[in-house]
Amino acid sequence: MNSNFELLDYAIFVCYALLILGVGLWVSRDKKGHEKNAEDYFLAGKSLPWWAIGASLIAANISAEQFIGMSGSGFALGLAIASYEWMAALTLLIVGKYFLPIFIEKGLYTIPEFVEKRFSNNLKTILAVFWIALYVFVNLTSVLYLGALALETIMGIPMVYGVMGLALFAAAYSLYGGLSAVAWTDVIQVIFLVLGGLFTTYLALNTVSGGEGFMAGMKTVYNAAPDRFAMILEKSNPEYVNLPGIGVLVGGMWVANLYYWGFNQYIIQRTLAAKSLKESQKGILMAAFLKLIIPLIVVIPGIAAYVMVNDPDILARLGEAGLKNLPTAQQADKAYPWLLQFLPSGLKGVAFAALAAAIVSSLASMLNSTSTIFTMDIYKEYINKNASDKATVNTGRISAAIALIIACIMAPLLGGIDQAFQFIQEYTGVVSPGILAVFLLGLFWKKTTNRAAIIGALSSIPIAMYFKVAPKGWSSSPFFVNVPWLDQMGYTAMLTGLIIVIFSLLQNKGADDKKGIPLSRQFFKTSPEFNIGSFVVMLILVALYAVFWK
């Protein structure tokens, strides 16, 4: 164990762990005379108030990939990575205004279920498989890896034991209690998350300024590394490939944000569990506000760490401890764990509890949503159509446990990746553009057909891989341009959307009865009124993207 962790720090962390487990198990208990049913387990009995939804959205979102990965990106490229957070705030408003009324009115358990109501069971199954694979092999795996990396860096716990410990902690209450346990413990997790993050930010800036406080530290960091505060990167910047200039504002990052906040099961599931639409929308507003301040606790520490490791005077003041596990350009994700070792006793325990809260809450959320999709869209559809509530809930618990075991096996294999936040975004970006195109056209264009949506969803993967792989071997061809991966996401979404439009028009051409688009018409007849303004906004965004086409 790392000797920098003192008895008070261990005591604070143990109290945090016992509090989370205690609350999680208490809210998970079966009420007298009532056995937990599917709605209780997967949607918390549709009883969540707005403040629990807002807190749970942030707790599910802010994980090791933000604390560790985004701080690492702050170390490597600077404040520009905060574009994800600030654009997410605007995206949440769009989701709350235009998407949530439809999802809640349809009484959905899962996002694939929306696909079934709008298109077909076949497309629902395809997307359900996409999501399960993405959650298990990218999201769960990377969060476990980053969390274990933090434990290894801060406390000297070997990677394998760190992975197992985090997995068991998340499983202890989430597998039994379902979304109710996850959401209510998230309220506590967010308090630790924000307080611990602010402590670390203050300490880093105070250290950089030589003990002169927060504002002096901000001025010192800005003067020492003004390039780290550029929001729009030039092509000459080596990190342009990760954040491609103006394309960030009008291109692929919209794909990432709209997909993540609007059509991502482990995010949107909280809003589906609200008491009412109004409660859900107020929760969205709370989450949007919190997203505005998140860069302060996950990006600024990374920039401060960059200044510290490149200033010999500061390193000299830190002494021998400052040279341990030093973050580098090749190992930027060590920045946040490296900072934690300089917190005083007690605060170090709080900050570490915040990091654990971010990791465990996201793990619990992903597990619950993975099991929800598998149980409701695969098990009840193909394995046991008449499953009882007891069988459904047990299947949810078993499937979550299996997903966690697979992720535990895969997590140590990620060793050696740099800027894990970018890794997660990049590989999620192989799947998300096609899904986004299917959903947006399904929501806003009545003539979108099931066959065209299936063709588009399946074609989006090879299109995305074409942009990702082809430039390495065929960059001399004008059709194989080497473009940043965020731009690749934008291109993939646009091309997938074009394919869906073309095949929909071909299928509808000459149709004089309901055979062309029966599911579309049935869906729109029972849906809330669609606001044409939102469709116009998306057209404007596409037009802007076309203007800046590389």
C-alpha positions in Angstrom: 0.0 0.0 0.0 1.1 3.6 -0.6 2.2 5.1 2.7 0.8 8.5 1.7 -2.7 7.1 2.6 -3.2 7.6 6.3 -5.6 6.2 8.8 -8.0 9.1 8.5 -8.1 8.6 4.7 -8.9 5.0 5.1 -11.6 5.7 7.7 -13.3 8.3 5.4 -13.2 5.9 2.5 -14.6 3.0 4.5 -17.4 5.2 5.8 -18.2 6.3 2.3 -18.3 2.6 1.1 -20.5 1.5 4.0 -22.9 4.5 3.4 -23.3 3.6 -0.2 -23.8 -0.1 0.4 -26.2 0.6 3.3 -28.4 3.0 1.4 -28.3 0.8 -1.7 -29.4 -2.3 0.1 -32.0 -0.3 2.2 -33.8 1.1 -0.9 -33.5 -2.3 -2.6 -35.5 -4.1 0.0 -38.8 -5.5 -1.0 -41.7 -3.7 0.6 -43.9 -5.8 2.8 -46.4 -7.8 0.8 -44.8 -6.7 -2.6 -42.4 -8.7 -4.7 -40.1 -6.6 -6.9 -41.5 -6.6 -10.5 -39.9 -5.5 -13.8 -40.9 -1.9 -13.5 -39.5 -1.7 -9.9 -36.2 -3.3 -11.0 -35.6 -1.6 -14.3 -37.4 1.7 -13.9 -37.4 2.2 -10.1 -41.2 1.9 -10.1 -41.4 5.2 -12.1 -41.1 7.1 -8.9 -37.9 9.3 -9.2 -38.2 13.0 -8.4 -36.4 15.6 -10.6 -33.4 16.1 -8.2 -32.7 12.4 -8.1 -32.8 12.2 -11.9 -30.5 15.1 -12.3 -28.0 13.7 -9.8 -28.2 10.3 -11.2 -27.6 11.6 -14.8 -24.4 13.2 -13.7 -23.2 10.3 -11.6 -23.8 7.9 -14.5 -22.0 10.2 -16.8 -19.0 11.3 -14.7 -16.8 8.3 -14.3 -13.2 7.3 -14.5 -13.2 8.3 -18.1 -13.8 11.9 -17.0 -11.8 12.1 -13.8 -8.9 10.1 -15.2 -9.4 10.2 -18.9 -10.5 13.8 -19.3 -7.9 15.1 -16.9 -5.4 13.2 -19.0 -6.7 14.9 -22.1 -6.5 18.2 -20.2 -2.9 17.4 -19.5 -2.2 16.4 -23.2 -4.2 19.0 -25.1 -5.9 21.5 -22.7 -9.3 23.1 -22.1 -10.5 22.3 -25.6 -11.6 18.9 -24.3 -14.2 20.7 -22.2 -16.2 21.2 -25.4 -17.7 17.8 -24.7 -19.1 19.1 -21.4 -20.4 22.5 -22.5 -21.9 21.2 -25.7 -23.5 18.4 -23.6 -25.4 21.1 -21.6 -27.1 22.4 -24.8 -27.7 18.8 -26.0 -29.5 18.0 -22.8 -31.9 20.9 -23.4 -32.7 19.6 -26.9 -33.3 16.1 -25.5 -35.6 17.3 -22.7 -37.6 19.5 -25.1 -38.0 17.2 -28.1 -37.1 13.6 -27.4 -38.3 12.9 -23.8 -42.0 13.7 -24.5 -42.0 10.9 -27.2 -40.1 8.4 -25.1 -42.2 8.8 -22.0 -45.5 8.9 -23.9 -44.6 5.6 -25.4 -44.0 4.0 -22.0 -40.6 2.7 -22.9 -38.3 0.5 -20.8 -35.4 0.5 -23.4 -34.3 2.6 -26.3 -34.4 -0.5 -28.6 -38.1 -0.8 -27.7 -38.6 2.6 -29.3 -37.1 1.1 -32.5 -39.6 -1.7 -32.3 -42.6 0.6 -32.0 -41.3 2.9 -34.8 -39.8 0.3 -37.2 -39.6 -3.4 -36.5 -38.6 -6.2 -34.2 -35.6 -7.1 -36.4 -34.1 -3.7 -36.3 -34.7 -3.6 -32.5 -32.7 -6.8 -32.1 -29.8 -5.6 -34.3 -29.5 -2.4 -32.3 -29.9 -4.2 -29.0 -26.9 -6.5 -29.9 -24.9 -3.4 -30.9 -25.6 -1.8 -27.5 -24.8 -4.8 -25.4 -21.5 -5.3 -27.2 -20.6 -1.6 -26.8 -21.4 -1.5 -23.1 -19.6 -4.7 -22.3 -16.5 -4.4 -24.4 -15.9 -0.6 -24.4 -17.8 1.1 -21.6 -17.7 -1.4 -18.7 -14.2 -2.6 -19.7 -12.7 0.9 -19.9 -14.2 2.2 -16.7 -12.9 -0.9 -14.8 -9.5 -0.4 -16.3 -9.3 3.3 -15.5 -10.6 2.8 -12.0 -8.1 0.1 -11.3 -5.3 2.3 -12.8 -6.2 4.9 -10.3 -6.1 2.4 -7.4 -2.7 1.1 -8.7 -1.3 4.7 -9.0 -2.6 6.0 -5.7 -2.5 3.0 -3.4 -0.3 0.5 -5.1 -3.1 -2.1 -5.5 -2.3 -4.4 -8.4 -4.5 -3.9 -11.5 -6.2 -7.3 -11.3 -7.2 -6.8 -7.7 -8.4 -3.3 -8.4 -10.6 -4.5 -11.2 -12.1 -7.2 -9.0 -12.6 -4.9 -6.0 -14.5 -2.3 -8.1 -16.6 -4.9 -9.8 -17.7 -6.4 -6.5 -18.4 -3.0 -4.9 -20.7 -2.0 -7.8 -22.3 -5.4 -8.0 -23.0 -5.6 -4.2 -26.0 -3.3 -4.4 -26.8 -2.7 -8.1 -27.4 -6.4 -9.0 -29.9 -6.8 -6.2 -31.6 -3.5 -6.1 -31.8 -2.5 -9.8 -32.3 1.1 -10.9 -33.8 2.2 -7.7 -30.6 1.4 -5.7 -28.5 2.9 -8.4 -30.4 6.2 -8.7 -30.8 6.9 -4.9 -27.1 6.1 -4.2 -26.2 8.4 -7.1 -27.5 11.3 -5.1 -24.9 10.6 -2.4 -22.2 9.8 -5.0 -22.7 13.2 -6.7 -22.1 15.0 -3.4 -18.8 13.2 -2.9 -17.9 13.6 -6.6 -18.4 17.4 -6.7 -16.8 18.1 -3.3 -13.8 15.8 -3.8 -13.3 17.2 -7.3 -13.3 20.8 -6.1 -10.8 19.9 -3.3 -8.4 18.5 -5.9 -8.8 21.5 -8.2 -8.2 23.9 -5.4 -5.1 22.1 -4.2 -3.6 21.9 -7.6 -4.1 25.6 -8.3 -3.0 26.5 -4.9 0.2 24.5 -5.3 0.9 26.0 -8.7 0.6 29.6 -7.3 2.9 28.8 -4.3 0.0 28.9 -1.8 -1.6 32.1 -3.0 -5.0 30.5 -3.7 -7.4 29.5 -6.5 -7.5 32.7 -8.6 -3.8 33.2 -8.4 -3.3 29.6 -9.5 -5.6 30.1 -12.5 -3.6 33.1 -13.6 -0.3 31.2 -13.1 -1.5 28.3 -15.1 -2.8 30.5 -17.9 0.4 32.5 -18.1 2.6 29.3 -18.0 0.6 27.4 -20.6 -1.7 29.7 -22.7 -1.8 27.2 -25.5 -3.6 24.8 -23.1 -6.6 27.3 -23.1 -7.2 27.3 -26.8 -10.7 26.1 -27.5 -10.4 25.8 -31.3 -7.2 23.9 -32.3 -5.2 24.7 -35.4 -4.3 22.0 -37.9 -0.7 22.4 -36.8 -1.6 21.3 -33.3 -0.6 17.6 -32.8 -3.9 17.0 -31.0 -6.0 18.3 -34.0 -6.7 14.7 -34.8 -8.7 14.4 -31.6 -10.4 17.8 -31.7 -10.5 19.0 -35.3 -10.9 22.8 -35.0 -14.2 24.3 -36.0 -15.5 20.8 -36.9 -15.9 20.3 -33.1 -18.6 22.9 -33.0 -20.5 22.0 -36.2 -19.6 18.4 -36.9 -19.0 15.1 -35.3 -19.3 16.2 -31.6 -23.0 16.8 -32.2 -23.2 13.1 -33.3 -21.5 12.1 -30.1 -23.6 14.3 -27.8 -27.0 13.6 -29.4 -26.4 9.9 -29.4 -25.0 9.8 -25.8 -27.6 12.0 -24.2 -30.6 11.2 -26.3 -30.4 7.5 -27.3 -28.0 5.9 -24.8 -29.8 3.4 -22.6 -27.8 3.9 -19.4 -28.4 7.7 -19.6 -31.9 7.9 -20.8 -33.2 5.1 -18.5 -33.2 7.6 -15.6 -35.5 10.0 -17.3 -37.9 7.1 -18.2 -38.1 6.3 -14.4 -39.5 9.8 -13.6 -42.8 10.4 -11.8 -43.9 12.5 -14.8 -42.6 14.3 -17.9 -42.3 17.6 -16.0 -40.1 15.9 -13.3 -38.0 14.3 -16.0 -37.5 17.6 -17.8 -36.5 19.4 -14.6 -34.0 16.7 -13.9 -32.5 17.3 -17.3 -32.2 21.0 -16.5 -30.4 20.2 -13.3 -27.9 17.9 -15.1 -27.4 20.6 -17.8 -26.4 23.1 -15.2 -24.0 20.7 -13.5 -22.4 20.0 -16.8 -21.3 23.6 -17.1 -19.1 23.3 -14.0 -17.8 19.8 -14.6 -14.7 21.0 -16.6 -13.6 22.9 -13.4 -13.2 19.6 -11.6 -12.0 17.3 -14.3 -10.1 19.4 -16.9 -8.4 22.2 -14.9 -6.6 19.7 -12.7 -5.1 18.1 -15.7 -3.8 21.5 -17.1 -2.5 22.3 -13.6 -0.6 19.0 -13.5 0.9 19.8 -16.9 2.3 23.1 -15.6 3.5 21.4 -12.4 5.5 18.6 -14.1 7.1 21.1 -16.5 8.2 23.6 -13.9 11.4 22.5 -12.1 10.8 24.9 -9.2 7.3 23.4 -8.4 8.7 19.9 -8.6 11.5 20.8 -6.2 8.9 22.1 -3.8 7.0 18.9 -4.0 10.0 16.9 -3.0 10.6 13.2 -3.7 6.8 12.4 -3.8 6.5 14.7 -6.8 8.7 12.3 -8.9 6.6 9.2 -8.2 4.2 8.1 -11.0 4.9 11.3 -12.9 2.5 11.9 -15.8 4.1 12.3 -19.2 3.0 13.0 -22.7 2.8 9.2 -23.3 1.0 8.5 -20.0 -1.3 11.5 -19.6 -3.9 9.6 -17.8 -1.7 9.5 -14.7 -2.3 13.2 -14.1 -5.3 13.0 -11.8 -4.1 10.1 -9.6 -0.7 11.8 -9.4 -2.4 15.0 -8.0 -4.3 13.1 -5.3 -1.1 12.1 -3.4 -0.5 15.8 -2.5 -3.8 16.3 -0.7 -3.6 16.6 3.1 -4.8 13.7 5.2 -8.5 13.5 5.3 -9.1 15.5 2.1 -7.2 12.7 0.3 -9.8 10.3 1.6 -12.7 12.5 0.4 -11.1 13.0 -3.0 -10.5 9.3 -3.4 -14.1 8.6 -2.3 -15.1 11.0 -5.1 -13.1 9.1 -7.6 -14.6 5.8 -6.4 -18.1 7.3 -6.5 -17.6 8.3 -10.1 -16.3 4.8 -11.0 -18.8 2.8 -9.1 -21.9 4.8 -10.0 -21.1 4.5 -13.7 -20.4 0.8 -13.4 -23.7 0.3 -11.6 -25.6 2.3 -14.2 -24.0 0.4 -17.1 -24.7 -2.9 -15.5 -28.3 -2.1 -14.9 -28.8 -0.8 -18.5 -27.0 -3.8 -20.1 -29.2 -6.2 -18.1 -32.3 -4.1 -19.0 -31.7 -4.3 -22.8 -30.8 -8.0 -22.6 -33.8 -9.0 -20.5 -36.5 -6.9 -22.2 -35.2 -7.0 -25.8 -33.6 -10.4 -26.0 -34.7 -12.7 -23.2 -38.4 -11.7 -23.2 -38.5 -11.6 -27.0 -36.7 -14.8 -28.0 -36.2 -17.0 -24.9 -39.2 -16.7 -22.6 -42.0 -14.5 -24.0 -44.3 -15.3 -21.0 -41.6 -14.8 -18.3 -43.0 -13.9 -14.9 -41.8 -10.8 -13.0 -39.6 -13.0 -10.8 -38.0 -14.7 -13.8 -37.5 -11.3 -15.5 -35.8 -9.7 -12.5 -33.6 -12.8 -11.9 -32.6 -12.8 -15.6 -31.6 -9.1 -15.2 -29.4 -9.9 -12.3 -27.7 -12.9 -13.9 -27.1 -11.1 -17.2 -25.6 -8.1 -15.4 -23.3 -10.5 -13.5 -22.1 -12.2 -16.7 -21.5 -8.8 -18.4 -19.4 -7.8 -15.4 -17.3 -11.0 -15.5 -16.6 -10.5 -19.2 -15.6 -6.9 -18.5 -13.3 -7.9 -15.7 -11.5 -10.3 -18.0 -11.1 -7.7 -20.7 -10.1 -4.7 -18.6 -6.5 -5.6 -17.8 -5.9 -6.1 -21.6 -6.4 -2.3 -22.1 -3.0 -1.6 -20.4 -0.9 0.8 -22.4 -3.6 2.9 -24.0 -3.1 6.7 -23.7 -5.9 9.3 -23.2 -8.6 6.7 -22.5 -11.4 9.3 -22.8 -10.5 9.7 -26.4 -10.3 5.9 -26.8 -13.8 5.5 -25.5 -15.2 8.3 -27.7 -13.4 7.0 -30.8 -14.6 3.4 -30.6 -18.1 4.4 -29.5 -18.1 6.6 -32.6 -18.0 3.5 -34.8 -21.5 2.6 -33.7 -23.2 5.8 -32.7 -23.4 7.7 -36.1 -25.6 4.9 -37.6 -27.8 4.7 -34.6 -28.2 8.4 -34.5 -29.2 8.6 -38.2 -31.8 5.9 -37.7 -33.3 7.6 -34.7 -33.3 11.1 -36.1 -34.9 10.1 -39.4 -37.3 7.8 -37.5 -38.4 10.8 -35.4 -38.6 13.5 -37.9 -39.4 12.0 -41.3 -42.5 10.0 -41.6 -41.5 8.2 -44.8 -38.5 6.5 -43.2 -39.1 2.8 -43.7 -38.0 -0.2 -41.7 -36.1 -1.8 -44.5 -34.1 1.4 -45.2 -33.4 1.8 -41.5 -32.0 -1.8 -41.3 -29.8 -1.2 -44.3 -28.6 2.1 -42.9 -27.8 0.6 -39.5 -25.9 -2.3 -41.0 -24.0 -0.2 -43.5 -22.9 2.4 -40.9 -20.3 0.0 -39.4 -18.4 -0.6 -42.7 -18.7 3.1 -43.5 -17.2 4.0 -40.2 -14.4 1.4 -40.5 -13.7 2.6 -44.0 -12.9 6.1 -42.7 -11.0 4.6 -39.8 -8.9 2.0 -41.6 -8.6 3.0 -45.2 -6.4 6.1 -44.8 -3.6 3.9 -43.4 -3.1 2.1 -46.7 -4.7 4.2 -49.4 -4.1 7.8 -48.4 -3.0 8.7 -51.9 -6.5 8.3 -53.3 -8.9 11.3 -53.0 -11.6 9.0 -51.7 -9.5 7.8 -48.8 -8.7 11.1 -47.0 -7.1 10.9 -43.6 -9.6 12.8 -41.5 -9.9 13.1 -37.7 -12.2 10.6 -36.1 -14.7 13.3 -35.0 -15.1 14.2 -38.6 -15.4 10.6 -39.5 -18.4 10.4 -37.2 -20.0 13.3 -38.9 -19.4 11.9 -42.4 -20.6 8.4 -41.3 -23.9 9.9 -39.8 -24.5 11.9 -43.0 -23.8 9.1 -45.4 -25.9 6.7 -43.3 -28.7 9.2 -43.3 -28.4 9.5 -47.1 -28.6 5.7 -47.5 -31.7 5.6 -45.4 -33.4 8.4 -47.3 -32.6 6.8 -50.7 -33.8 3.4 -49.8 -36.9 4.8 -48.1 -37.8 6.8 -51.3 -37.2 3.7 -53.5 -39.4 1.6 -51.3 -42.2 4.2 -51.1 -42.1 5.0 -54.8 -45.3 3.9 -56.4 -46.8 2.6 -53.2 -50.6 3.2 -53.2 -51.5 1.4 -50.0 -50.1 1.0 -46.5 -47.6 -1.7 -47.4 -44.8 0.7 -47.9 -44.7 2.3 -44.4 -47.3 0.8 -42.2 -45.3 1.0 -39.0 -44.3 4.6 -39.6 -48.0 5.7 -39.9 -49.1 3.7 -36.9 -46.3 5.3 -34.8 -46.9 8.9 -35.9 -50.7 8.6 -35.4 -50.2 8.0 -31.7 -47.1 10.2 -31.1 -47.1 13.7 -29.6 -47.1 16.7 -32.0 -43.6 17.0 -33.6 -42.1 20.5 -33.6 -40.8 21.4 -37.0 -38.3 23.8 -35.5 -36.1 21.0 -34.1 -35.9 19.5 -37.6 -35.0 22.9 -39.1 -32.2 23.2 -36.4 -30.7 19.9 -37.5 -30.8 20.9 -41.2 -28.9 24.1 -40.3 -26.3 22.1 -38.4 -25.9 19.8 -41.4 -25.5 22.8 -43.7 -22.9 24.3 -41.4 -21.0 21.1 -41.4 -21.1 21.0 -45.2 -19.6 24.5 -45.3 -16.6 23.4 -43.3 -16.2 20.0 -45.1 -12.5 19.3 -45.0 
